[in-house]
Amino acid sequence: MSVTTILLLLGAGVVAGFVNTVAGGGSVVSLPVLVEVVGAGFANGTNRVAILMQNIVGSISFHRGGKVPWGLVRRILAPTVAGAAVGAWVATLIPADVMKKIFGLVIVLVAFSVFVKPSRWMKEGEQHLTEPWRSISFFGIGLYGGFVQAGVGFLLLAGLVLGSGLGLVKGNAAKVVTILVYTPVTLLLFAQASQVDLGAGAILGVGNMAGAFVASKLAIKKGAGWIRWVLMVAAVAAAARMVFF
């Protein structure tokens, strides 16, 4: 692997790790790079190595900052992990292009919601998702995350902030921990299908970890107002990337 390729992976990882930790959609940066470096057949699985490394750092930072709502996280883990396992298994069998374009339209709506109704994202509020709808919703979110990963943070934030009443800082903390828990399951399934390049994933992951560290510290320090703008810009950029490119 050339020095240029290593630097490209590290740079993409820093951007992806930063965006993923405070918003979502960072994988729309890292996946095209991985397609060029390891090929389309390995990109989705290899990206999970970096996602795992990134969320270890993010989870530790948010936990030390006292921002992880562990009670809610425990309630959503089972359906989300189950959905992710099914999604990853399906992803080893079929391409993800159609689903990515559909999801691009979904996150346009998320970005619109952040812009038009910022108060719903800025502070903790009423919990709208109750059982069994909460489990069904997070199973579906996990299904998408296991299938593609790119942009799953937007769906998780919608479920955690709009559906479960968390503020943006705690919502991001819960999102990062949830992805950390389901990622080993999806990574194992991709590895069993021989769709993981561990070396490229580890290099990308170093960048992801650096981006996640900076983002989690800024999220805790600057709060929801700053996260809202990052979320909005990232959502629009990710949607445009998925729909038009």
N, C-alpha and C positions, 0 to 999 in steps of 0.2 A: 504494500500500500504506500503510495507516494506521500510526501510531506504536504503537498497541496490538498490531497484528499483528506488527510487527517485534519488539517486546519478547516476545511470545509465542513466536516462532520462536527468538529468542536464548535464552530461558529453557529451552525444550524441548531446545535443542541442548546447553546446558551439562550438563543431567541425562543426556541420551543419551550424550554424549561421555565423561563420567565413568564411567557404568555399562559402556559398551561396552569401555572400555580395560582395566578390571580384572575384568570378568566377561563379560557378554553381555546381550542383551535390551533395550538402550537404545532400539532402534528401535521398541519397543512404546510408547514415550513420544512419539517424534518422528513416527511414521507417522500416528496419529490427528490430530495437529495439522496435518500436511500435507494430510490428506484435507479438513479444514475450509478450509484456505487455498487450495490449488491444485486440489482435487478428487481423487477416487479414481483416476482414470486417469493422473494425474501423480505421485501420492504416492510410489510405489515407485521410479520412476526419479529423481525429484528428491532423494530421500533419499540416493542414491548420491553426489551432489555433496558433501554434508556428511560422509558416511563417508570419502570420499577425503581431504578436508581434515583431518578428525580423525586419521586414521591416519598422515598425514605427520608431524604433531606427535608422536604417540605413538611412532612408529618412531624418530625422531631422539632422543627422550628415552631410550628403552630402549637404543639403540645407544651413546649417550654414557655410559650407566651400565654398559656392558659386559655386558648381560643377553641379547642376541640370540644364540641358538645357530645360527649361520649354516650350519653343515654340514647339520643336519637340515632347516632351512628350504629350502635348495636342493633337497633330495631330494623334498619334498612339493609344491613350487610347480607343477610341470608338471601333475600330475593334478588339483590343486585349481583351477587356472586353467581347465583344460579343462572340468571339471564346472561351474564358474561360468558359462562362456560358454554352455553348453547350457542351464543353468537360466535365465539371463537371457533367452535367445531364447524359451524356452517361456513365460516370464512376460509377454512382450509379446503373447502370443496368448490366454492363459486367466487367469481370476481365481485368487487365491491363498488364498481363505478356507478351503477344505477342508484344504490342506496345513498351514496355520497351526494349525488345531485338532489335527490329528494330532501336530504337533511339540510342541504344548503338553503333551501326555501324555509325550512323550519327555523333555522337560527336567524334568518332575516326577521322573523316575527319576534324572536327573543330580543334582538337588538332594538326593534321598534318599541317593545315594551319597556326596555331600560330608558329609552329616550322620552317616551310619552308619559310614563308613570314612574318617575324616578323615586318617588316617596315609598313605593312598594319594595324597592330594592335597598333603600338606604338604612332601614332600621328593622328591628325585630317586630313581627306582627302576629296576626292570628294564624293558627294552623288550619289549613283548608283540607289537607289530605288525611283521611282517616282510613282505617282498615275496612274492607280489603283493598280499597283503591290505592292506598300507599304502597302495599306490596306489589300490586299489579303494575303500578307506574314505575317503580324502581326495578322491577324485573325487566320491563321494556327498555329502560335506560341502560341497564346492564347488558341486555341483548345487543343494543347498538354498540356499546363500548367494546364488547368482545368481538364484534364483527369488524369494525373499522377503527375505533378509538378516536380518530380525528374529530374534534368538536364535542366529544361526550361531556366535557366540562360544562358546556352551556346547558345541556339537558339536566345534568346533576344540579347545577346552580338554580335552574328554574324549579326543580322539585324540592330543593332544600330551602330556598328563599321564598318563592311564591307559594309553594305547596305546604311547606313545613314551618314557615314563620321565622326562619333564622335571618339575621342580618348578613350583609355581604362578607364580613370578616369571618364570622363563625361558619357561614355557608361554604366559603372557600376552604376552611380548615377541614370541615366534614367531607367535602368533595375529595380533597387530597388523600385523606385517610381511607376513604372508600375505594378509590382507585388503587391505592397501595395494596389493599387486601385482595382485590379480585385479579390484579395483574399477574401474580405467580401462576394462577390457574390457567389464564389464557396463554401465557408464555410457554407453559408445559405442553399445551395442546399444539401450539405452533411448532415447538421443538420436536414433538413426536411425529409431526408431518414433515420434518426436515426442511422447515421454512425459516430458520433463524441463523444469521451470521453473527456469532457471539463477539468476534473481534470488532467488527464495525459497530455493533450495538453498544459495546463497552466504551468505545471512543466517543460516540454520540452521547452516551450516558454521562460521561464526565462533564461535557458541556451542559447537559440538562441539569445536573446537580448544581452547577455554579449559578445557572439562571434561577433555579428554584430557591436557592439560598437567599439570593438578593431579593427576589419577589416576595417571599414569605416575610422577611424582615420589614420591607417597605409596607406590606399590607397591614402588619400589626401596628406599625408606627403611624402611617398616614390615614388608615381607616377606610370607611365605606365610600366617602366622596371620591377619593382617588381611584379606588377599584372600579367604581361605576364607569369612569371614562375609559379606563383600559378595557373593560368588558365590552363597552359599546364599539370602540374602534376594532377590537379583535373580532367581534361577532360579524361586523360588516366585511372586514377583510377576509375572514374565513369563508363566509357565504359566497363572496365574489369568486374566491379561488375554487370552491367546490362546484359552483354552478357554471362558470364560464371558461374554466381552464382544465 
